[in-house]
Amino acid sequence: GTDAGNYSIGNQTTTANITAKTLTATLSASNKTYDGDATATSTLTLAGLIGSETLNKTYSAAFSDKNVGTGKTVTVSSITLADGSNGGLASNYSISTGQTDTANITAKALTISGITASNKAYNGNTSAIIDVSSTSYTGLVDGDDLTVSATGTFNNKNVGTGKTVSISSSYSGDDTGNYSITDQGSTTANITAKTLTASALASNKTYDGDNTSAVTLTLTNVVDGDIVTSSNSSTFSDKNVGSGKTVTVNTITLVGDDSDNYTIVSGQTTTANITPKALTLSGLSADNKVYDGGTVATISSYGSLSGIETGDTVTLNSSSADPDFDNKNVGTDKDVTVQSLALAGTDAGNYSIGNQTTTANITAKALTLSGLTANNKVYDGGTVATISSYGSLSGIETGDTVTLNSSSADPD
């Protein structure tokens, strides 16, 4: 103003507020395997910080509940900010909780063991009495509610020791759905004989050069309380491989406290199979080869047959053999499988030979460049050269896709 020069004014002061800046945050939650609680592993990313300022933080996030589920909500329940770097002060910022994301809680593996079956006397059926009182739960979270009930079935109704009992299990309890349960599946128990007249059950066997047969005799009609058991000697009609071959019980011996009160006549017959004995090749070896785009292998030695019974005449006929690598690609100690092997000789029919395996290498095939050329240059004190044309690759097998990547080439 006109008279401003006649006056002076010094620094003046008043007051005002700087309020904390509100930050936002993004939650990223990880899937987890059920562990009995709702805690979640996650990452919380802050947004809205000024310039290069950073803040430290602690926070708590949890699933909606502890149970298995897909796309379950994870919620941040608390966030505490702390001073960071580049001037970042927690007091300059504020943040609200409640951020959410979704993630999965997958079932925890649980293994059941310790279920037992009771031995029983022969009664013509396969039912078994199962005891779950000693069941062990490997992987069960302490405090979880899960129980097992089970029924059992013998693999057949016949007498035997250490017989397989199949277990069918069911589960109950509030936490059953939180587990992926591996059932015990089976146990063993005995069915003891209760017989006097005999029915024969012969086991199939693998050819072993003789006609002996393993037969189980089922005795019936023993008076309650009497103790009678039996042993027997039985044979196939001959030693050779065959299906439905007649097996004859030659002798039966009854033993036990009351055996003198009973008699039994031998001569019972049944049928069973003698299956071929599998032979193997000892010393089978294959040649290494350079990659040729195919899987065909060359056998360098078929070695010798192993497992032939004494006195039998069996030889290998490899004329129809089909040796192949497991795939066409380069590798060390790759599996080579020889299929379509055959046997010859007087006793060949009593044997079989399946696919045999050995290992060999497929080494990389060397390629060359046809038409590689370089540019002339004026002396520049160095050895670096410039390639004018890389030409084309030679030697690629038909059907293969291979191109030259010259980006790392070093011409000198």
RODO-2510 file (C-alpha; in nm, 4 decimals, decimal comma):
residues 412
     n   res          X          Y          Z
     1     g     0,0000     0,0000     0,0000
     2     t     0,0922     0,3702    -0,0267
     3     d     0,2178     0,3807     0,3308
     4     a     0,3650     0,0305     0,3547
     5     g     0,7142     0,1741     0,3851
     6     n     0,6254     0,3263     0,7163
     7     y     0,5628    -0,0118     0,8746
     8     s     0,7327    -0,3451     0,9479
     9     i     0,5979    -0,6894     1,0421
    10     g     0,7891    -0,9792     1,1926
    11     n     0,7301    -1,3595     1,1745
    12     q     0,3893    -1,4592     1,3005
    13     t     0,2751    -1,7985     1,4446
    14     t    -0,0463    -1,9963     1,4857
    15     t    -0,1349    -2,3719     1,5177
    16     a    -0,2831    -2,6432     1,2950
    17     n    -0,2960    -3,0274     1,2858
    18     i    -0,1177    -3,2842     1,0670
    19     t    -0,3330    -3,5975     1,0804
    20     a    -0,2060    -3,9520     1,0113
    21     k    -0,2346    -4,0706     0,6538
    22     t    -0,4581    -4,3718     0,6084
    23     l    -0,2834    -4,6643     0,4437
    24     t    -0,4445    -4,9508     0,2590
    25     a    -0,3225    -5,3103     0,2515
    26     t    -0,3605    -5,6152     0,0291
    27     l    -0,3668    -5,9629     0,1846
    28     s    -0,2310    -6,2682     0,0016
    29     a    -0,3030    -6,5933     0,1888
    30     s    -0,1370    -6,9322     0,1300
    31     n    -0,3071    -7,2707     0,1138
    32     k    -0,2240    -7,5085     0,3981
    33     t    -0,2733    -7,8657     0,5113
    34     y    -0,5149    -7,9091     0,8007
    35     d    -0,3316    -7,8720     1,1334
    36     g    -0,6120    -7,8329     1,3846
    37     d    -0,6227    -7,4547     1,4047
    38     a    -0,7337    -7,1586     1,1921
    39     t    -0,4016    -6,9737     1,1710
    40     a    -0,3043    -6,8708     0,8203
    41     t     0,0284    -6,8034     0,6530
    42     s    -0,0031    -6,4869     0,4460
    43     t     0,1607    -6,1717     0,3124
    44     l     0,0241    -5,8224     0,3843
    45     t     0,1381    -5,5525     0,1397
    46     l     0,1017    -5,1849     0,2432
    47     a     0,0027    -4,9180    -0,0065
    48     g    -0,0027    -4,5367     0,0270
    49     l     0,3374    -4,4671     0,1870
    50     i     0,4899    -4,1250     0,1052
    51     g     0,7877    -4,1287    -0,1335
    52     s     1,0495    -4,3881    -0,0406
    53     e     0,9375    -4,4178     0,3212
    54     t     0,8917    -4,7711     0,4546
    55     l     0,7204    -4,9064     0,7631
    56     n     0,7524    -5,2292     0,9537
    57     k     0,4428    -5,4141     1,0549
    58     t     0,3111    -5,7089     1,2483
    59     y    -0,0314    -5,8521     1,1895
    60     s    -0,2550    -6,1481     1,2585
    61     a    -0,4655    -6,3277     0,9965
    62     a    -0,6789    -6,6405     1,0295
    63     f    -0,9154    -6,8638     0,8353
    64     s    -1,2832    -6,8439     0,9195
    65     d    -1,2464    -7,1785     1,0986
    66     k    -0,9977    -7,4661     1,1262
    67     n    -1,1773    -7,7087     0,8937
    68     v    -1,0897    -7,8321     0,5452
    69     g    -1,2414    -7,6311     0,2649
    70     t    -1,1795    -7,4619    -0,0700
    71     g    -1,1844    -7,0851    -0,1159
    72     k    -1,2086    -7,0245     0,2582
    73     t    -1,2027    -6,6621     0,3763
    74     v    -0,8860    -6,5436     0,5523
    75     t    -0,9283    -6,2182     0,7502
    76     v    -0,6748    -5,9797     0,9071
    77     s    -0,7784    -5,9214     1,2668
    78     s    -0,4968    -5,6923     1,3838
    79     i    -0,2205    -5,4766     1,2343
    80     t     0,0527    -5,2964     1,4280
    81     l     0,2709    -5,0443     1,2432
    82     a     0,6308    -4,9732     1,3457
    83     d     0,8909    -4,7215     1,2282
    84     g     1,0678    -4,8169     0,9100
    85     s     1,3375    -4,6603     0,6935
    86     n     1,3830    -4,3478     0,4796
    87     g     1,1970    -4,1399     0,7401
    88     g     0,9009    -4,3682     0,7725
    89     l     0,7381    -4,3097     1,1143
    90     a     0,4513    -4,5251     1,2285
    91     s     0,2924    -4,2226     1,3978
    92     n     0,2438    -4,0551     1,0583
    93     y     0,0143    -4,3333     0,9329
    94     s    -0,2931    -4,5284     1,0278
    95     i    -0,4440    -4,8485     0,8916
    96     s    -0,7631    -5,0421     0,9480
    97     t    -0,7952    -5,4197     0,9789
    98     g    -1,0416    -5,6467     0,8018
    99     q    -0,8530    -5,7191     0,4796
   100     t    -0,9511    -6,0566     0,3328
   101     d    -0,8333    -6,3143     0,0851
   102     t    -0,9279    -6,6728     0,0137
   103     a    -0,7198    -6,9897     0,0392
   104     n    -0,7662    -7,3619     0,0835
   105     i    -0,7234    -7,5919     0,3814
   106     t    -0,6541    -7,9393     0,2450
   107     a    -0,7056    -8,2674     0,4268
   108     k    -0,4232    -8,3996     0,6434
   109     a    -0,2949    -8,7508     0,5771
   110     l    -0,3939    -8,9957     0,8492
   111     t    -0,2815    -9,3586     0,8635
   112     i    -0,4712    -9,6239     1,0543
   113     s    -0,2922    -9,9249     1,2058
   114     g    -0,3194   -10,1658     1,4962
   115     i    -0,6569   -10,3169     1,4044
   116     t    -0,6537   -10,6917     1,4763
   117     a    -0,8678   -10,9921     1,3897
   118     s    -0,9457   -11,2852     1,6152
   119     n    -0,8556   -11,6420     1,5227
   120     k    -1,1541   -11,8703     1,4768
   121     a    -1,2400   -12,2327     1,4211
   122     y    -1,3517   -12,3365     1,0748
   123     n    -1,7231   -12,2607     1,0326
   124     g    -1,7723   -12,2461     0,6579
   125     n    -1,7773   -11,8713     0,6094
   126     t    -1,5302   -11,5864     0,5804
   127     s    -1,6600   -11,3585     0,8550
   128     a    -1,4003   -11,2292     1,0988
   129     i    -1,4249   -11,0659     1,4396
   130     i    -1,2399   -10,7330     1,4348
   131     d    -1,0918   -10,5577     1,7391
   132     v    -1,0311   -10,1801     1,7090
   133     s    -0,9364   -10,1230     2,0744
   134     s    -0,5649   -10,0952     1,9933
   135     t    -0,6022    -9,8791     1,6831
   136     s    -0,3243    -9,6254     1,6245
   137     y    -0,3861    -9,2977     1,4413
   138     t    -0,0659    -9,1693     1,2823
   139     g    -0,1134    -8,8013     1,1998
   140     l    -0,4129    -8,7241     1,4210
   141     v    -0,4064    -8,3759     1,5732
   142     d    -0,4292    -8,3825     1,9514
   143     g    -0,7821    -8,3214     2,0711
   144     d    -0,9541    -8,4003     1,7405
   145     d    -1,2683    -8,6117     1,7436
   146     l    -1,2315    -8,9165     1,5153
   147     t    -1,3094    -9,2817     1,5799
   148     v    -1,3015    -9,5951     1,3662
   149     s    -1,5320    -9,8943     1,3417
   150     a    -1,4538   -10,1925     1,1205
   151     t    -1,5714   -10,5249     0,9860
   152     g    -1,3508   -10,8012     0,8487
   153     t    -1,3521   -11,0805     0,5933
   154     f    -1,1024   -11,3648     0,5527
   155     n    -0,9657   -11,4094     0,1986
   156     n    -1,1367   -11,7482     0,1855
   157     k    -1,3211   -11,9846     0,4185
   158     n    -1,0483   -12,2489     0,4403
   159     v    -0,8192   -12,3479     0,7238
   160     g    -0,4880   -12,1678     0,7389
   161     t    -0,2379   -11,9837     0,9534
   162     g    -0,1622   -11,6155     0,9113
   163     k    -0,4496   -11,5755     0,6673
   164     t    -0,5213   -11,2340     0,5213
   165     v    -0,8269   -11,0620     0,6671
   166     s    -0,9611   -10,7719     0,4612
   167     i    -1,0718   -10,4807     0,6788
   168     s    -1,3577   -10,2504     0,5835
   169     s    -1,3386    -9,9372     0,7975
   170     s    -1,5767    -9,6488     0,8600
   171     y    -1,5102    -9,3291     1,0526
   172     s    -1,7114    -9,0920     1,2665
   173     g    -1,6490    -8,7814     1,4710
   174     d    -1,6598    -8,4051     1,4253
   175     d    -1,3143    -8,3894     1,2635
   176     t    -1,3412    -8,6827     1,0221
   177     g    -1,3754    -8,4522     0,7211
   178     n    -1,0412    -8,2867     0,7950
   179     y    -0,8378    -8,5971     0,7110
   180     s    -0,7403    -8,8048     0,4114
   181     i    -0,7394    -9,1469     0,5693
   182     t    -0,5266    -9,4416     0,4603
   183     d    -0,7089    -9,7499     0,5826
   184     q    -0,5180   -10,0371     0,7368
   185     g    -0,6688   -10,2587     0,4688
   186     s    -0,5882   -10,5987     0,6157
   187     t    -0,4518   -10,7988     0,9053
   188     t    -0,3909   -11,1693     0,9609
   189     a    -0,5537   -11,4364     1,1720
   190     n    -0,5901   -11,8131     1,1787
   191     i    -0,8736   -12,0488     1,0921
   192     t    -0,8161   -12,3799     1,2609
   193     a    -0,9466   -12,7104     1,1236
   194     k    -1,2665   -12,8801     1,2379
   195     t    -1,2763   -13,1905     1,0174
   196     l    -1,2527   -13,5702     0,9912
   197     t    -1,3821   -13,6629     0,6481
   198     a    -1,1632   -13,4805     0,4027
   199     s    -1,2077   -13,2445     0,1121
   200     a    -0,8863   -13,1448    -0,0602
   201     l    -0,7775   -12,8023    -0,1746
   202     a    -0,4567   -12,7946    -0,3744
   203     s    -0,2486   -12,4868    -0,4270
   204     n    -0,1319   -12,3789    -0,7670
   205     k     0,2451   -12,3822    -0,7940
   206     t     0,5237   -12,2698    -1,0177
   207     y     0,7057   -12,5476    -1,2015
   208     d     0,9918   -12,6820    -0,9907
   209     g     1,0887   -13,0043    -1,1681
   210     d     0,8839   -13,2485    -0,9571
   211     n     0,5163   -13,3421    -0,9110
   212     t     0,4766   -13,2703    -0,5407
   213     s     0,1637   -13,0760    -0,4503
   214     a     0,0658   -12,8715    -0,1455
   215     v    -0,2869   -12,9747    -0,0409
   216     t    -0,5023   -12,8498     0,2433
   217     l    -0,7408   -13,1114     0,3837
   218     t    -1,0630   -12,9982     0,5485
   219     l    -1,1768   -13,2456     0,8154
   220     t    -1,5384   -13,2568     0,9341
   221     n    -1,7574   -13,4424     1,1843
   222     v    -1,5186   -13,4509     1,4793
   223     v    -1,7110   -13,4707     1,8042
   224     d    -1,7144   -13,1499     2,0069
   225     g    -1,4112   -13,1365     2,2339
   226     d    -1,2030   -13,3946     2,0412
   227     i    -0,8548   -13,2975     1,9240
   228     v    -0,7705   -13,4229     1,5754
   229     t    -0,5350   -13,2763     1,3142
   230     s    -0,3901   -13,4163     0,9936
   231     s    -0,0971   -13,4126     0,7542
   232     n    -0,0882   -13,5466     0,4005
   233     s     0,1306   -13,6354     0,1056
   234     s    -0,0130   -13,5426    -0,2336
   235     t     0,1084   -13,5301    -0,5922
   236     f     0,0176   -13,3918    -0,9310
   237     s    -0,0319   -13,6487    -1,2072
   238     d     0,3076   -13,5464    -1,3477
   239     k     0,5638   -13,2713    -1,3058
   240     n     0,4750   -13,0707    -1,6160
   241     v     0,2987   -12,7372    -1,6550
   242     g    -0,0775   -12,7545    -1,7053
   243     s    -0,4148   -12,6137    -1,5992
   244     g    -0,6729   -12,8136    -1,4044
   245     k    -0,4259   -13,0954    -1,3394
   246     t    -0,5415   -13,3785    -1,1159
   247     v    -0,3954   -13,3775    -0,7656
   248     t    -0,4293   -13,6952    -0,5603
   249     v    -0,3969   -13,7271    -0,1826
   250     n    -0,1748   -14,0340    -0,1370
   251     t    -0,1550   -14,0557     0,2408
   252     i    -0,3262   -13,8894     0,5335
   253     t    -0,2041   -13,9144     0,8918
   254     l    -0,4364   -13,8186     1,1751
   255     v    -0,2747   -13,7003     1,4966
   256     g    -0,4043   -13,5752     1,8280
   257     d    -0,5406   -13,7012     2,1551
   258     d    -0,8516   -13,8531     1,9925
   259     s    -0,7054   -13,9736     1,6626
   260     d    -0,7432   -14,3396     1,7558
   261     n    -1,1197   -14,2925     1,7480
   262     y    -1,1257   -14,1991     1,3794
   263     t    -1,0192   -14,3300     1,0449
   264     i    -0,9820   -14,1681     0,7090
   265     v    -0,9269   -14,3078     0,3606
   266     s    -0,6831   -14,1406     0,1198
   267     g    -0,7397   -14,0998    -0,2516
   268     q    -0,9240   -13,7669    -0,2510
   269     t    -0,8683   -13,5720    -0,5705
   270     t    -0,8811   -13,2094    -0,6701
   271     t    -0,7321   -12,9955    -0,9433
   272     a    -0,4734   -12,7189    -0,9512
   273     n    -0,2361   -12,5564    -1,1933
   274     i     0,1365   -12,5863    -1,2463
   275     t     0,2411   -12,2574    -1,3997
   276     p     0,5621   -12,2013    -1,5967
   277     k     0,8701   -12,1021    -1,4019
   278     a     0,9979   -11,7600    -1,4989
   279     l     1,3589   -11,7561    -1,6148
   280     t     1,5887   -11,4575    -1,6262
   281     l     1,8965   -11,3672    -1,8238
   282     s     2,2208   -11,3201    -1,6344
   283     g     2,4738   -11,1034    -1,8139
   284     l     2,2351   -10,9352    -2,0586
   285     s     2,4036   -10,6287    -2,2075
   286     a     2,3276   -10,3771    -2,4830
   287     d     2,5518   -10,1604    -2,7024
   288     n     2,5663    -9,7855    -2,6509
   289     k     2,4614    -9,5868    -2,9569
   290     v     2,4684    -9,2384    -3,1024
   291     y     2,1263    -9,0678    -3,1154
   292     d     1,9470    -9,1653    -3,4378
   293     g     1,5895    -9,0547    -3,3672
   294     g     1,4684    -9,4038    -3,2847
   295     t     1,4502    -9,6405    -2,9855
   296     v     1,5917    -9,9567    -3,1454
   297     a     1,8733   -10,1069    -2,9383
   298     t     2,1367   -10,3670    -3,0218
   299     i     2,2061   -10,6468    -2,7755
   300     s     2,5775   -10,7159    -2,7386
   301     s     2,5289   -11,0278    -2,5235
   302     y     2,2268   -11,2271    -2,4110
   303     g     2,4307   -11,3799    -2,1283
   304     s     2,2878   -11,7031    -1,9934
   305     l     1,9551   -11,8347    -1,8624
   306     s     1,9137   -11,8483    -1,4849
   307     g     1,6673   -12,0637    -1,2901
   308     i     1,6612   -12,3881    -1,4944
   309     e     1,5926   -12,6924    -1,2786
   310     t     1,8671   -12,9572    -1,2623
   311     g     1,8411   -13,2047    -1,5509
   312     d     1,6086   -12,9935    -1,7658
   313     t     1,7001   -12,8917    -2,1212
   314     v     1,6094   -12,5341    -2,2028
   315     t     1,7830   -12,2853    -2,4335
   316     l     1,7179   -11,9245    -2,5322
   317     n     1,5785   -11,8446    -2,8766
   318     s     1,6521   -11,4777    -2,9316
   319     s     1,5715   -11,4693    -3,3043
   320     s     1,2458   -11,2846    -3,2435
   321     a     1,3834   -11,0554    -2,9756
   322     d     1,2812   -10,6896    -2,9923
   323     p     1,5213   -10,4725    -2,7885
   324     d     1,4258   -10,1068    -2,7405
   325     f     1,5395    -9,8108    -2,5333
   326     d     1,2712    -9,6594    -2,3101
   327     n     1,2665    -9,3545    -2,5382
   328     k     1,4693    -9,2090    -2,8251
   329     n     1,6438    -8,9365    -2,6261
   330     v     2,0058    -8,8983    -2,5184
   331     g     2,0838    -9,0337    -2,1717
   332     t     2,3180    -9,2394    -1,9546
   333     d     2,2241    -9,5836    -1,8195
   334     k     1,8911    -9,5772    -2,0032
   335     d     1,6635    -9,8762    -1,9670
   336     v     1,6716   -10,1193    -2,2579
   337     t     1,3821   -10,3675    -2,2623
   338     v     1,4048   -10,6876    -2,4657
   339     q     1,0614   -10,8174    -2,5661
   340     s     0,9446   -11,1258    -2,7581
   341     l     1,2094   -11,3647    -2,6270
   342     a     1,1356   -11,7351    -2,6729
   343     l     1,2586   -12,0614    -2,5235
   344     a     1,3506   -12,3893    -2,6914
   345     g     1,4402   -12,7383    -2,5722
   346     t     1,2738   -13,0494    -2,4359
   347     d     1,1509   -12,8801    -2,1181
   348     a     1,0861   -12,5344    -2,2627
   349     g     0,7115   -12,5709    -2,2078
   350     n     0,7641   -12,5728    -1,8327
   351     y     0,9268   -12,2303    -1,8348
   352     s     0,8525   -11,8750    -1,9365
   353     i     1,0688   -11,5764    -2,0011
   354     g     0,9279   -11,2282    -1,9826
   355     n     1,0713   -10,9003    -2,0925
   356     q     1,4303   -10,8572    -1,9793
   357     t     1,6038   -10,5286    -1,9084
   358     t     1,9535   -10,3892    -1,9098
   359     t     2,0983   -10,0418    -1,9553
   360     a     2,3000    -9,8594    -2,2192
   361     n     2,3748    -9,5034    -2,3247
   362     i     2,2466    -9,2880    -2,6091
   363     t     2,5014    -9,0183    -2,6801
   364     a     2,4345    -8,6902    -2,8575
   365     k     2,4675    -8,6822    -3,2360
   366     a     2,7158    -8,4224    -3,3637
   367     l     2,5691    -8,1655    -3,6071
   368     t     2,7639    -7,9434    -3,8473
   369     l     2,6955    -7,6091    -4,0152
   370     s     2,6847    -7,6036    -4,3932
   371     g     2,7542    -7,2629    -4,5515
   372     l     2,9121    -7,0861    -4,2500
   373     t     3,0834    -6,7642    -4,3713
   374     a     3,2525    -6,4638    -4,2055
   375     n     3,2994    -6,1023    -4,3168
   376     n     3,6390    -5,9611    -4,4060
   377     k     3,7494    -5,6694    -4,1875
   378     v     4,0063    -5,3918    -4,1667
   379     y     4,2754    -5,4446    -3,9082
   380     d     4,1520    -5,3231    -3,5683
   381     g     4,4032    -5,4783    -3,3316
   382     g     4,1637    -5,7519    -3,2161
   383     t     4,0555    -6,1038    -3,3153
   384     v     3,6780    -6,0507    -3,3112
   385     a     3,5139    -6,1688    -3,6325
   386     t     3,1669    -6,1038    -3,7757
   387     i     2,9701    -6,3951    -3,9165
   388     s     2,7950    -6,3058    -4,2395
   389     s     2,5950    -6,6311    -4,2590
   390     y     2,5555    -6,9281    -4,0288
   391     g     2,4342    -7,1432    -4,3157
   392     s     2,2227    -7,4385    -4,2074
   393     l     2,2468    -7,7347    -3,9672
   394     s     2,3325    -8,0720    -4,1202
   395     g     2,2620    -8,4140    -3,9711
   396     i     1,9214    -8,3615    -3,8034
   397     e     1,7117    -8,6778    -3,7954
   398     t     1,3866    -8,6768    -3,9923
   399     g     1,0983    -8,5403    -3,7860
   400     d     1,3195    -8,3728    -3,5233
   401     t     1,2937    -7,9982    -3,4620
   402     v     1,6340    -7,8362    -3,4021
   403     t     1,7375    -7,4776    -3,4808
   404     l     2,0587    -7,2866    -3,4323
   405     n     2,0696    -7,0254    -3,1548
   406     s     2,3680    -6,8083    -3,2447
   407     s     2,3016    -6,5406    -2,9810
   408     s     2,5902    -6,6633    -2,7662
   409     a     2,8275    -6,7357    -3,0552
   410     d     3,1873    -6,6142    -3,0118
   411     p     3,3576    -6,5889    -3,3547
   412     d     3,7336    -6,5020    -3,3457
***
